[in-house]
């Protein structure tokens, strides 16, 4: 039975029978995170896009663990040039890894990494991830606005867990995320990408209550809280 732990913002640790994965490990500069990147032990690092609050500590974590970074092609290429082991993918593509299957979905967002000064590196298209392992499927939407194809994602991939941003400003707000939950019809929906900064303040319990009115199950995870699914 997979175990999911919320690390703050869009960062999650996903543990299966034999493998450990981390999504968007924004830890060191995250004002709410309490996990020390040096304590992270993983086999794979999954990056949805190239913004600093998602790439975060990915390079250091990947090198320390000899872990493989899974990311859209341009972002994976950047990580490779920084000395990391990578597996590049792109939207609509899927691949079977030792832990299970990964498929990249669209995400309506941007993807550029601030290199300091006047330099901003283009990191290709942002993505979401469908990860199937130990017989369960998880959807990490990444940073995204609402899009109609979420309904198609849910129809084609029976979801055990969906992770959705709710903070607004850069992504869906609560009401858009509720509609996304309705489209996806996951067995469990968990909010993310809220509260880290003032501009994305949102009440996750309001999201949970609105999802419940649709007859769907949702839960709010505190930072470092885990659940099995």
Buried (B, 14 or more C-beta within 10 A) or exposed (E): EBBBBBBBBBBBBBBBEEBBBBBBBBBEEBEEBEBEBEEBEBBBBBBBBBBEBBBBBBBBBBBBBEBBBBBBBBBBBBBBEBEBBBBBBBBEEEEEBEBBEBBBBBBBBBBBBEEEEEEEEEBBBBBBBBBBBBEBBBBBBBBBBBBEEBBEBBEEBEBBBBBBBBBBEBBBBBBBBBBBBBBBBBBBBBBBBBBBBEEBEBBBEBBBEBBEEBEBEBBBBEBEEEBEB
